[in-house]
């Protein structure tokens, strides 16, 4: 992103070109908190959803058993942040396979092993598992943070998580959505749960345009406000619609999120009118 900015800036001399691209290095107008933003947004979304009663009997992540598919930027940072919030990370995976520990993984050892060998597989004091086995583990929170279409009609019946939070884009197929809905397993959809990254990219653009750089605490505070409001609006929309429907026609959180988004665009369009 630094190269993109540099190239554009050389072609548009004399202007503030910082806002042309986000995700830049910190010293080139990047934003504090951008690297962890997607994972932090997932954590904030899960925390708010639990407070709002999405998972009966659990009102926070402290002590929650968490499984994460994917150990790249989103997955590795999610593991770190959820652990800092008190969760127990019992399994993680990458493209080569996964590792599991009933008592919780030593994330420092897992990260060191991946840096050394290129994979989390065979990290010390862990049990090796496949990605399919990982998705079927008994846990409180399952975070697919890898590829799309990982939870599908063929394995959705095996998911034993109490809540799925989509850190990846499109990890759950429409058929799997229906199965999870029928099994009363809520899914925080990607359009909501992994939006922390684009939120902080937006913050970076605002900072660039104002020739400012906010400190990390301010960025994270603004991100929390955005994520909590977004989760609230989606849950409230789902509750509002489902009150008027019988249980067989109840909508899930993904449908509610899409309705909120479409209504906002439609509302602005109607207020603006059509010109000429």
Backbone as CSV, one residue per row, in Angstrom:
resi,resn,N_x,N_y,N_z,CA_x,CA_y,CA_z,C_x,C_y,C_z
1,UNK,0.819,-1.196,0.000,0.000,0.000,0.000,0.864,1.262,0.000
2,UNK,2.033,1.172,0.621,2.979,2.283,0.564,3.420,2.553,-0.861
3,UNK,3.651,1.499,-1.633,4.040,1.652,-3.042,2.912,2.296,-3.856
4,UNK,1.674,1.862,-3.595,0.531,2.440,-4.314,0.459,3.941,-4.036
5,UNK,0.540,4.287,-2.757,0.503,5.699,-2.393,1.644,6.464,-3.048
6,UNK,2.858,5.917,-2.989,4.023,6.601,-3.532,3.873,6.849,-5.028
7,UNK,3.412,5.841,-5.758,3.243,5.978,-7.209,2.211,7.048,-7.534
8,UNK,1.069,6.988,-6.851,0.010,7.979,-7.096,0.504,9.385,-6.748
9,UNK,1.213,9.496,-5.621,1.682,10.800,-5.161,2.671,11.412,-6.144
10,UNK,3.533,10.595,-6.750,4.495,11.104,-7.721,3.803,11.637,-8.974
11,UNK,2.600,11.132,-9.240,1.856,11.542,-10.425,0.891,12.692,-10.136
12,UNK,0.746,13.064,-8.850,-0.173,14.136,-8.458,0.523,15.020,-7.423
13,UNK,1.606,15.615,-7.835,2.451,16.418,-6.950,1.693,17.665,-6.479
14,UNK,1.920,18.030,-5.225,1.348,19.261,-4.689,0.022,19.097,-4.002
15,UNK,-0.444,17.843,-3.845,-1.732,17.581,-3.195,-1.529,16.649,-2.005
16,UNK,-2.495,16.657,-1.086,-2.509,15.672,-0.002,-3.082,14.378,-0.566
17,UNK,-2.204,13.465,-0.904,-2.621,12.222,-1.555,-2.709,11.042,-0.599
18,UNK,-2.542,11.268,0.699,-2.480,10.166,1.655,-3.741,9.306,1.635
19,UNK,-4.893,9.924,1.415,-6.154,9.190,1.484,-6.461,8.343,0.271
20,UNK,-5.541,8.271,-0.698,-5.830,7.515,-1.911,-5.872,6.011,-1.661
21,UNK,-5.215,5.554,-0.590,-5.188,4.127,-0.288,-4.982,3.958,1.216
22,UNK,-5.552,2.902,1.780,-5.408,2.662,3.217,-4.619,1.371,3.457
23,UNK,-4.248,1.183,4.715,-3.390,0.045,5.043,-1.923,0.380,4.842
24,UNK,-1.614,1.670,4.840,-0.242,2.118,4.621,0.600,1.904,5.890
25,UNK,1.931,1.872,5.744,2.786,1.832,6.944,2.501,3.032,7.841
26,UNK,2.692,2.834,9.140,2.350,3.865,10.119,3.060,5.184,9.823
27,UNK,4.317,5.118,9.421,5.078,6.332,9.159,4.707,7.028,7.868
28,UNK,3.848,6.403,7.069,3.421,6.994,5.792,1.937,7.353,5.832
29,UNK,1.425,7.619,7.016,0.025,8.006,7.123,-0.904,6.859,7.453
30,UNK,-0.358,5.716,7.805,-1.192,4.597,8.228,-1.814,4.860,9.586
31,UNK,-2.716,3.984,9.992,-3.421,4.181,11.264,-2.970,3.169,12.301
32,UNK,-2.840,3.632,13.530,-2.664,2.708,14.644,-3.857,1.744,14.662
33,UNK,-3.597,0.498,15.016,-4.668,-0.475,15.189,-5.135,-1.157,13.923
34,UNK,-4.592,-0.783,12.760,-5.103,-1.364,11.507,-4.786,-2.850,11.400
35,UNK,-3.598,-3.270,11.834,-3.203,-4.666,11.676,-4.143,-5.614,12.419
36,UNK,-4.584,-5.218,13.603,-5.434,-6.079,14.420,-6.919,-5.786,14.233
37,UNK,-7.248,-4.841,13.362,-8.617,-4.310,13.322,-9.662,-5.358,12.980
38,UNK,-9.401,-6.233,12.017,-10.395,-7.242,11.646,-10.671,-8.172,12.824
39,UNK,-9.604,-8.636,13.464,-9.762,-9.539,14.600,-10.399,-8.823,15.795
40,UNK,-10.007,-7.578,16.028,-10.586,-6.837,17.152,-12.074,-6.592,16.910
41,UNK,-12.438,-6.317,15.667,-13.847,-6.146,15.345,-14.640,-7.408,15.631
42,UNK,-14.055,-8.568,15.327,-14.720,-9.842,15.636,-14.937,-9.997,17.127
43,UNK,-13.910,-9.686,17.907,-14.030,-9.785,19.359,-15.125,-8.852,19.881
44,UNK,-15.117,-7.617,19.416,-16.117,-6.652,19.872,-17.523,-7.073,19.477
45,UNK,-17.659,-7.634,18.267,-18.970,-8.095,17.808,-19.463,-9.255,18.661
46,UNK,-18.573,-10.198,18.956,-18.954,-11.345,19.780,-19.322,-10.884,21.187
47,UNK,-18.502,-10.029,21.769,-18.793,-9.546,23.124,-20.165,-8.879,23.185
48,UNK,-20.460,-8.041,22.197,-21.743,-7.343,22.205,-22.901,-8.301,21.985
49,UNK,-22.716,-9.257,21.078,-23.779,-10.233,20.808,-24.079,-11.065,22.046
50,UNK,-23.044,-11.431,22.790,-23.251,-12.217,24.002,-23.971,-11.399,25.074
51,UNK,-23.580,-10.135,25.214,-24.273,-9.255,26.162,-25.747,-9.127,25.800
52,UNK,-26.038,-9.146,24.484,-27.418,-9.008,24.018,-28.194,-10.322,24.053
53,UNK,-27.576,-11.387,24.552,-28.295,-12.633,24.768,-28.405,-13.553,23.571
54,UNK,-27.501,-13.411,22.603,-27.552,-14.269,21.408,-27.309,-15.733,21.766
55,UNK,-26.472,-15.966,22.781,-26.216,-17.327,23.259,-26.739,-17.427,24.690
56,UNK,-27.876,-18.069,24.910,-28.440,-18.190,26.257,-27.435,-18.796,27.242
57,UNK,-27.293,-18.166,28.380,-26.419,-18.693,29.416,-24.986,-18.218,29.332
58,UNK,-24.644,-17.441,28.311,-23.282,-16.906,28.207,-23.354,-15.427,27.861
59,UNK,-22.804,-14.570,28.755,-22.882,-13.136,28.536,-21.530,-12.484,28.304
60,UNK,-20.495,-13.305,28.083,-19.164,-12.760,27.803,-18.225,-13.848,27.307
61,UNK,-17.025,-13.438,26.874,-16.062,-14.398,26.326,-15.152,-14.987,27.396
62,UNK,-15.159,-14.425,28.598,-14.291,-14.939,29.659,-14.635,-16.399,29.943
63,UNK,-13.642,-17.267,29.769,-13.840,-18.687,29.997,-14.420,-19.440,28.821
64,UNK,-14.780,-18.746,27.755,-15.351,-19.411,26.579,-14.300,-20.239,25.855
65,UNK,-14.711,-21.402,25.378,-13.829,-22.272,24.592,-13.964,-21.863,23.122
66,UNK,-12.838,-21.448,22.530,-12.843,-20.863,21.192,-12.020,-21.711,20.230
67,UNK,-12.558,-21.928,19.039,-11.884,-22.652,17.962,-11.743,-21.710,16.777
68,UNK,-10.544,-21.648,16.187,-10.278,-20.713,15.095,-9.712,-21.461,13.901
69,UNK,-10.424,-21.398,12.783,-9.910,-21.968,11.535,-9.184,-20.873,10.770
70,UNK,-7.897,-21.043,10.570,-7.078,-20.026,9.924,-6.159,-19.384,10.939
71,UNK,-4.881,-19.230,10.571,-3.926,-18.634,11.505,-3.079,-17.591,10.783
72,UNK,-3.751,-16.847,9.885,-3.110,-15.716,9.241,-3.342,-14.471,10.071
73,UNK,-3.443,-13.323,9.397,-3.601,-12.066,10.132,-4.845,-12.078,11.004
74,UNK,-5.988,-12.395,10.405,-7.237,-12.364,11.170,-7.261,-13.443,12.250
75,UNK,-6.910,-14.680,11.886,-6.991,-15.786,12.828,-6.009,-15.684,13.972
76,UNK,-4.755,-15.369,13.665,-3.736,-15.285,14.713,-4.036,-14.121,15.666
77,UNK,-4.437,-12.992,15.110,-4.773,-11.856,15.978,-6.038,-12.120,16.780
78,UNK,-7.001,-12.819,16.178,-8.202,-13.179,16.936,-7.844,-14.073,18.116
79,UNK,-6.962,-15.041,17.879,-6.533,-15.930,18.964,-5.921,-15.118,20.103
80,UNK,-5.057,-14.188,19.752,-4.394,-13.370,20.776,-5.402,-12.506,21.537
81,UNK,-6.284,-11.828,20.806,-7.215,-10.895,21.442,-8.272,-11.615,22.276
82,UNK,-8.793,-12.732,21.767,-9.774,-13.492,22.548,-9.119,-14.056,23.801
83,UNK,-7.865,-14.485,23.681,-7.157,-14.993,24.864,-6.973,-13.884,25.890
84,UNK,-6.604,-12.691,25.434,-6.445,-11.559,26.350,-7.757,-11.219,27.044
85,UNK,-8.878,-11.504,26.376,-10.195,-11.221,26.948,-10.671,-12.331,27.878
86,UNK,-9.850,-13.366,28.048,-10.184,-14.423,28.996,-10.661,-15.719,28.388
87,UNK,-10.746,-15.794,27.055,-11.188,-17.030,26.408,-10.081,-18.077,26.438
88,UNK,-10.480,-19.323,26.246,-9.541,-20.437,26.159,-9.523,-20.898,24.707
89,UNK,-8.386,-20.749,24.035,-8.273,-21.138,22.626,-7.884,-22.610,22.592
90,UNK,-8.830,-23.464,22.221,-8.565,-24.909,22.283,-8.081,-25.476,20.960
91,UNK,-8.242,-24.751,19.858,-7.791,-25.275,18.563,-7.617,-24.149,17.563
92,UNK,-6.590,-24.272,16.728,-6.375,-23.373,15.598,-5.893,-24.219,14.428
93,UNK,-5.960,-23.665,13.230,-5.492,-24.409,12.067,-4.970,-23.464,11.007
94,UNK,-4.230,-24.025,10.048,-3.846,-23.304,8.839,-4.085,-24.245,7.663
95,UNK,-3.536,-23.942,6.507,-3.824,-24.739,5.314,-3.293,-26.163,5.401
96,UNK,-2.344,-26.421,6.307,-1.761,-27.764,6.431,-2.495,-28.655,7.429
97,UNK,-3.331,-28.059,8.274,-4.027,-28.825,9.296,-4.143,-28.019,10.570
98,UNK,-4.574,-28.699,11.638,-4.812,-27.981,12.876,-4.193,-28.647,14.086
99,UNK,-4.269,-27.931,15.214,-3.794,-28.467,16.496,-4.862,-28.201,17.547
100,UNK,-4.937,-29.105,18.508,-5.978,-29.072,19.532,-5.378,-29.360,20.898
101,UNK,-5.884,-28.683,21.916,-5.541,-28.993,23.293,-6.775,-28.767,24.148
102,UNK,-7.191,-29.779,24.860,-8.385,-29.706,25.693,-8.261,-28.618,26.755
103,UNK,-7.060,-28.382,27.260,-6.867,-27.405,28.325,-6.509,-26.019,27.791
104,UNK,-6.390,-25.896,26.492,-6.050,-24.602,25.895,-4.641,-24.589,25.333
105,UNK,-4.484,-23.972,24.173,-3.184,-23.929,23.505,-2.267,-22.878,24.130
106,UNK,-0.980,-23.156,24.086,0.033,-22.152,24.393,0.265,-21.385,23.097
107,UNK,-0.375,-20.239,22.947,-0.345,-19.515,21.679,1.054,-19.035,21.312
108,UNK,1.848,-18.682,22.296,3.219,-18.261,22.013,3.997,-19.410,21.378
109,UNK,3.842,-20.607,21.930,4.536,-21.774,21.376,4.021,-22.112,19.979
110,UNK,2.712,-21.973,19.774,2.131,-22.269,18.459,2.648,-21.276,17.420
111,UNK,2.680,-20.004,17.763,3.182,-18.989,16.825,4.655,-19.213,16.503
112,UNK,5.434,-19.549,17.518,6.859,-19.812,17.299,7.042,-21.014,16.380
113,UNK,6.246,-22.055,16.609,6.332,-23.261,15.785,5.971,-22.942,14.334
114,UNK,4.940,-22.133,14.129,4.546,-21.779,12.757,5.628,-20.949,12.077
115,UNK,6.236,-20.036,12.813,7.309,-19.223,12.247,8.494,-20.095,11.839
116,UNK,8.759,-21.117,12.640,9.910,-21.980,12.393,9.657,-22.992,11.277
117,UNK,8.456,-23.568,11.267,8.178,-24.678,10.343,7.247,-24.314,9.195
118,UNK,6.555,-23.190,9.318,5.606,-22.801,8.286,4.191,-23.275,8.528
119,UNK,3.968,-24.008,9.622,2.630,-24.512,9.927,2.464,-24.671,11.428
120,UNK,1.213,-24.653,11.886,0.946,-24.900,13.303,0.988,-26.385,13.625
121,UNK,0.892,-27.235,12.615,0.796,-28.674,12.818,2.021,-29.201,13.565
122,UNK,1.765,-30.051,14.543,2.795,-30.711,15.356,3.448,-29.786,16.378
123,UNK,2.819,-28.667,16.682,3.333,-27.821,17.764,3.357,-28.629,19.057
124,UNK,4.305,-28.326,19.934,4.503,-29.100,21.160,3.249,-29.114,22.025
125,UNK,3.004,-30.246,22.642,1.896,-30.432,23.591,0.527,-30.201,22.964
126,UNK,0.405,-30.569,21.691,-0.882,-30.458,21.006,-1.199,-31.765,20.298
127,UNK,-2.480,-31.925,19.993,-2.950,-33.061,19.209,-3.247,-32.563,17.791
128,UNK,-2.704,-33.220,16.792,-2.945,-32.816,15.412,-4.343,-33.242,14.976
129,UNK,-5.049,-32.344,14.289,-6.383,-32.631,13.779,-6.502,-32.058,12.368
130,UNK,-7.498,-32.519,11.639,-7.758,-31.968,10.318,-8.652,-30.732,10.443
131,UNK,-8.741,-29.973,9.372,-9.626,-28.819,9.384,-11.080,-29.241,9.542
132,UNK,-11.453,-30.377,8.957,-12.822,-30.870,9.110,-13.106,-31.230,10.563
133,UNK,-12.145,-31.885,11.211,-12.314,-32.218,12.632,-12.400,-30.959,13.480
134,UNK,-11.623,-29.944,13.121,-11.640,-28.695,13.868,-13.023,-28.053,13.840
135,UNK,-13.665,-28.044,12.683,-14.975,-27.412,12.554,-16.047,-28.128,13.369
136,UNK,-15.791,-29.387,13.714,-16.778,-30.182,14.447,-16.491,-30.261,15.946
137,UNK,-15.489,-29.518,16.415,-15.150,-29.577,17.840,-16.254,-28.957,18.695
138,UNK,-16.417,-29.513,19.891,-17.366,-28.967,20.857,-16.765,-27.698,21.462
139,UNK,-17.391,-26.557,21.220,-16.836,-25.293,21.696,-17.957,-24.278,21.871
140,UNK,-17.609,-23.154,22.472,-18.576,-22.065,22.618,-18.614,-21.192,21.371
141,UNK,-17.433,-20.875,20.836,-17.343,-19.944,19.701,-16.447,-20.547,18.626
142,UNK,-16.974,-20.631,17.420,-16.202,-21.086,16.258,-15.963,-19.881,15.353
143,UNK,-14.689,-19.640,15.024,-14.333,-18.502,14.182,-13.685,-19.002,12.897
144,UNK,-14.444,-19.124,11.804,-13.819,-19.432,10.521,-13.109,-18.190,9.995
145,UNK,-11.785,-18.253,9.909,-10.977,-17.093,9.521,-10.040,-17.455,8.382
146,UNK,-10.496,-18.373,7.526,-9.642,-18.835,6.435,-10.306,-18.571,5.083
147,UNK,-10.727,-19.628,4.413,-11.281,-19.529,3.068,-12.800,-19.509,3.088
148,UNK,-13.390,-19.217,1.921,-14.847,-19.231,1.808,-15.358,-20.666,1.688
149,UNK,-16.656,-20.828,1.922,-17.365,-22.116,1.738,-16.816,-23.239,2.612
150,UNK,-16.332,-22.922,3.792,-15.776,-23.954,4.675,-16.858,-24.695,5.456
151,UNK,-17.932,-24.005,5.804,-19.079,-24.648,6.452,-20.161,-24.768,5.384
152,UNK,-20.508,-26.006,5.056,-21.392,-26.251,3.922,-22.413,-27.318,4.277
153,UNK,-23.241,-27.683,3.303,-24.316,-28.645,3.567,-23.780,-29.981,4.063
154,UNK,-22.551,-30.320,3.685,-21.984,-31.610,4.061,-21.461,-31.680,5.478
155,UNK,-21.201,-30.533,6.107,-20.646,-30.593,7.471,-21.375,-29.706,8.482
156,UNK,-22.359,-28.930,8.038,-23.047,-28.026,8.969,-23.727,-28.772,10.109
157,UNK,-24.183,-30.001,9.851,-24.818,-30.799,10.907,-23.823,-31.260,11.966
158,UNK,-22.526,-31.166,11.647,-21.495,-31.604,12.594,-20.991,-30.470,13.481
159,UNK,-21.313,-29.243,13.132,-20.856,-28.091,13.927,-21.490,-28.154,15.312
160,UNK,-20.642,-28.032,16.345,-21.140,-28.114,17.724,-20.892,-26.825,18.508
161,UNK,-20.529,-25.763,17.800,-20.334,-24.469,18.458,-21.674,-23.878,18.866
162,UNK,-21.644,-23.038,19.867,-22.858,-22.324,20.287,-23.033,-21.027,19.504
163,UNK,-21.928,-20.538,18.910,-21.950,-19.312,18.118,-20.857,-19.393,17.066
164,UNK,-21.190,-18.990,15.845,-20.208,-18.904,14.761,-19.990,-17.431,14.452
165,UNK,-18.726,-17.013,14.403,-18.377,-15.632,14.064,-17.490,-15.647,12.827
166,UNK,-17.977,-15.069,11.742,-17.283,-15.148,10.457,-16.205,-14.065,10.330
167,UNK,-14.951,-14.453,10.585,-13.831,-13.539,10.362,-13.396,-13.557,8.904
168,UNK,-13.656,-14.665,8.215,-13.358,-14.771,6.789,-14.519,-14.218,5.981
169,UNK,-14.305,-14.047,4.694,-15.371,-13.641,3.788,-16.056,-14.873,3.215
170,UNK,-17.360,-14.972,3.436,-18.137,-16.056,2.853,-17.767,-17.455,3.290
171,UNK,-17.435,-17.698,4.566,-17.054,-19.050,4.966,-18.228,-20.013,5.104
172,UNK,-19.453,-19.498,5.124,-20.642,-20.328,5.322,-21.523,-20.246,4.084
173,UNK,-21.895,-21.389,3.530,-22.740,-21.391,2.339,-24.204,-21.147,2.729
174,UNK,-25.039,-20.736,1.766,-26.468,-20.550,2.067,-27.130,-21.810,2.615
175,UNK,-26.761,-22.977,2.077,-27.342,-24.228,2.574,-26.957,-24.455,4.028
176,UNK,-25.704,-24.164,4.369,-25.254,-24.322,5.749,-25.945,-23.320,6.672
177,UNK,-26.168,-22.115,6.169,-26.906,-21.115,6.954,-28.251,-21.661,7.408
178,UNK,-28.955,-22.287,6.474,-30.285,-22.814,6.789,-30.202,-23.929,7.831
179,UNK,-29.199,-24.781,7.693,-29.030,-25.884,8.642,-28.706,-25.347,10.040
180,UNK,-27.791,-24.391,10.110,-27.418,-23.820,11.406,-28.589,-23.083,12.034
181,UNK,-29.381,-22.401,11.220,-30.575,-21.723,11.725,-31.546,-22.732,12.326
182,UNK,-31.763,-23.846,11.623,-32.664,-24.884,12.121,-32.148,-25.493,13.420
183,UNK,-30.821,-25.504,13.598,-30.223,-26.074,14.801,-30.021,-25.028,15.901
184,UNK,-30.524,-23.821,15.680,-30.439,-22.726,16.666,-28.997,-22.343,16.995
185,UNK,-28.122,-22.399,15.978,-26.741,-21.935,16.137,-26.621,-20.594,15.413
186,UNK,-26.538,-19.484,16.149,-26.472,-18.174,15.498,-25.139,-17.958,14.793
187,UNK,-25.187,-17.234,13.692,-23.987,-16.889,12.917,-23.878,-15.380,12.835
188,UNK,-22.798,-14.828,13.386,-22.513,-13.413,13.178,-21.903,-13.301,11.788
189,UNK,-22.628,-12.717,10.834,-22.195,-12.788,9.436,-20.997,-11.909,9.129
190,UNK,-20.281,-12.272,8.076,-19.073,-11.547,7.696,-19.322,-10.057,7.485
191,UNK,-20.466,-9.702,6.881,-20.758,-8.288,6.616,-20.771,-7.468,7.902
192,UNK,-20.965,-8.140,9.028,-20.960,-7.484,10.336,-19.681,-7.797,11.101
193,UNK,-19.381,-9.074,11.248,-18.332,-9.501,12.179,-16.925,-9.130,11.739
194,UNK,-16.642,-9.136,10.429,-15.264,-8.844,10.020,-15.102,-7.438,9.457
195,UNK,-16.050,-6.563,9.790,-16.008,-5.207,9.252,-15.050,-4.284,10.007
196,UNK,-14.420,-4.789,11.062,-13.489,-3.950,11.813,-12.340,-3.453,10.963
197,UNK,-11.894,-4.279,10.023,-10.789,-3.871,9.157,-11.140,-2.684,8.288
198,UNK,-12.307,-2.735,7.647,-12.685,-1.617,6.786,-13.067,-0.389,7.613
199,UNK,-13.553,-0.602,8.830,-13.834,0.541,9.709,-12.553,1.317,9.998
200,UNK,-11.488,0.602,10.352,-10.240,1.293,10.676,-9.578,1.836,9.413
201,UNK,-9.810,1.201,8.268,-9.355,1.801,7.013,-10.064,3.126,6.774
202,UNK,-11.356,3.169,7.090,-12.100,4.429,7.002,-11.510,5.456,7.965
203,UNK,-11.192,5.015,9.181,-10.572,5.928,10.145,-9.247,6.477,9.592
204,UNK,-8.488,5.606,8.926,-7.215,6.036,8.337,-7.453,7.128,7.296
205,UNK,-8.464,6.933,6.456,-8.810,7.912,5.416,-9.191,9.249,6.046
206,UNK,-9.996,9.196,7.129,-10.393,10.424,7.821,-9.162,11.130,8.386
207,UNK,-8.285,10.376,9.034,-7.068,10.969,9.591,-6.225,11.622,8.499
208,UNK,-6.089,10.942,7.363,-5.305,11.472,6.245,-5.886,12.785,5.746
209,UNK,-7.204,12.825,5.598,-7.841,14.034,5.081,-7.727,15.200,6.048
210,UNK,-7.653,14.891,7.347,-7.552,15.941,8.363,-6.099,16.207,8.787
211,UNK,-5.156,15.490,8.129,-3.734,15.621,8.481,-3.504,15.381,9.969
212,UNK,-4.125,14.309,10.479,-3.992,13.924,11.879,-3.544,12.471,11.971
213,UNK,-3.134,12.076,13.163,-2.912,10.660,13.457,-3.370,10.400,14.884
214,UNK,-4.438,9.625,15.023,-5.001,9.338,16.333,-4.152,8.292,17.041
215,UNK,-4.148,8.322,18.379,-3.433,7.284,19.117,-4.275,6.002,19.144
216,UNK,-3.664,4.923,19.558,-4.307,3.614,19.508,-5.579,3.578,20.335
217,UNK,-5.560,4.196,21.508,-6.733,4.176,22.378,-7.929,4.833,21.698
218,UNK,-7.694,5.932,20.975,-8.791,6.614,20.291,-9.338,5.767,19.160
219,UNK,-8.446,5.135,18.399,-8.886,4.265,17.307,-9.736,3.124,17.846
220,UNK,-9.243,2.462,18.891,-9.975,1.317,19.438,-11.306,1.732,20.065
221,UNK,-11.341,2.915,20.679,-12.603,3.414,21.243,-13.626,3.659,20.133
222,UNK,-13.196,4.289,19.058,-14.097,4.547,17.937,-14.557,3.241,17.293
223,UNK,-13.659,2.269,17.208,-14.028,0.983,16.623,-15.055,0.271,17.493
224,UNK,-14.866,0.298,18.803,-15.838,-0.321,19.705,-17.218,0.312,19.527
225,UNK,-17.255,1.621,19.441,-18.537,2.311,19.267,-19.215,1.870,17.974
226,UNK,-18.458,1.828,16.880,-19.008,1.417,15.584,-19.526,-0.016,15.633
227,UNK,-18.725,-0.934,16.168,-19.090,-2.343,16.166,-20.301,-2.596,17.060
228,UNK,-20.333,-1.982,18.233,-21.458,-2.214,19.139,-22.758,-1.667,18.561
229,UNK,-22.697,-0.512,17.942,-23.902,0.041,17.321,-24.381,-0.846,16.179
230,UNK,-23.439,-1.371,15.400,-23.807,-2.230,14.275,-24.453,-3.522,14.760
231,UNK,-23.862,-4.145,15.776,-24.434,-5.376,16.325,-25.817,-5.104,16.902
232,UNK,-25.952,-4.016,17.631,-27.254,-3.663,18.207,-28.314,-3.513,17.123
233,UNK,-27.974,-2.821,16.047,-28.963,-2.572,14.997,-29.393,-3.862,14.319
234,UNK,-28.466,-4.787,14.140,-28.793,-6.062,13.486,-29.661,-6.925,14.405
235,UNK,-29.288,-7.026,15.672,-30.071,-7.836,16.605,-31.469,-7.249,16.783
236,UNK,-31.540,-5.933,16.882,-32.850,-5.300,17.044,-33.725,-5.498,15.810
237,UNK,-33.123,-5.451,14.620,-33.890,-5.690,13.398,-34.389,-7.135,13.357
238,UNK,-33.525,-8.079,13.714,-33.942,-9.479,13.740,-35.088,-9.680,14.727
239,UNK,-34.959,-9.117,15.911,-35.998,-9.264,16.924,-37.316,-8.647,16.460
240,UNK,-37.235,-7.463,15.881,-38.427,-6.766,15.402,-39.171,-7.592,14.349
241,UNK,-38.434,-8.136,13.390,-39.073,-8.900,12.312,-39.601,-10.236,12.821
242,UNK,-38.821,-10.910,13.643,-39.237,-12.239,14.108,-40.444,-12.199,15.032
243,UNK,-40.688,-11.055,15.678,-41.890,-10.934,16.513,-43.157,-11.103,15.679
244,UNK,-43.079,-10.731,14.411,-44.262,-10.783,13.546,-44.340,-12.058,12.712
245,UNK,-43.378,-12.971,12.903,-43.339,-14.201,12.119,-43.467,-15.415,13.029
246,UNK,-43.980,-16.528,12.475,-43.930,-17.759,13.251,-42.513,-18.314,13.186
247,UNK,-42.179,-19.209,14.085,-40.800,-19.676,14.233,-40.255,-20.315,12.963
248,UNK,-41.104,-20.913,12.166,-40.649,-21.570,10.941,-40.144,-20.571,9.910
249,UNK,-40.563,-19.299,10.027,-40.174,-18.286,9.064,-39.196,-17.278,9.650
250,UNK,-38.699,-17.531,10.844,-37.796,-16.593,11.509,-36.547,-16.348,10.669
251,UNK,-36.063,-15.112,10.679,-34.866,-14.775,9.918,-33.628,-14.908,10.804
252,UNK,-32.487,-15.136,10.158,-31.232,-15.237,10.899,-30.536,-13.875,10.923
253,UNK,-29.374,-13.820,11.583,-28.654,-12.550,11.720,-28.117,-12.051,10.383
254,UNK,-27.769,-12.957,9.479,-27.281,-12.522,8.173,-28.382,-11.775,7.413
255,UNK,-29.581,-12.356,7.409,-30.699,-11.711,6.729,-31.003,-10.366,7.362
256,UNK,-30.967,-10.315,8.695,-31.217,-9.050,9.395,-30.172,-8.002,9.023
257,UNK,-28.901,-8.413,8.933,-27.833,-7.476,8.577,-28.039,-6.928,7.169
258,UNK,-28.428,-7.790,6.246,-28.662,-7.349,4.876,-29.860,-6.405,4.801
259,UNK,-30.898,-6.697,5.589,-32.073,-5.822,5.611,-31.688,-4.434,6.128
260,UNK,-30.904,-4.391,7.205,-30.454,-3.106,7.748,-29.691,-2.324,6.678
261,UNK,-28.780,-2.997,5.995,-27.955,-2.327,4.992,-28.805,-1.798,3.836
262,UNK,-29.706,-2.626,3.328,-30.540,-2.224,2.197,-31.484,-1.093,2.591
263,UNK,-32.047,-1.176,3.787,-32.941,-0.109,4.244,-32.216,1.227,4.337
264,UNK,-30.969,1.211,4.783,-30.217,2.457,4.895,-29.972,3.084,3.524
265,UNK,-29.591,2.256,2.560,-29.363,2.768,1.201,-30.672,3.278,0.604
266,UNK,-31.749,2.511,0.772,-33.051,2.907,0.226,-33.529,4.212,0.853
267,UNK,-33.330,4.346,2.161,-33.777,5.555,2.858,-33.069,6.792,2.316
268,UNK,-31.760,6.701,2.130,-31.001,7.835,1.606,-31.422,8.135,0.172
269,UNK,-31.628,7.083,-0.622,-32.038,7.280,-2.010,-33.374,8.013,-2.090
270,UNK,-34.320,7.627,-1.262,-35.628,8.271,-1.271,-35.555,9.727,-0.816
271,UNK,-34.689,9.993,0.160,-34.537,11.361,0.654,-33.852,12.261,-0.354
272,UNK,-32.951,11.692,-1.121,-32.222,12.495,-2.115,-33.106,12.808,-3.323
273,UNK,-34.002,11.916,-3.670,-34.778,12.102,-4.876,-33.973,11.709,-6.107
274,UNK,-34.509,12.024,-7.264,-33.855,11.654,-8.524,-33.624,12.926,-9.321
275,UNK,-32.415,13.161,-9.739,-32.080,14.336,-10.532,-31.456,13.911,-11.847
276,UNK,-31.804,14.510,-12.968,-32.754,15.638,-13.083,-34.185,15.145,-13.074
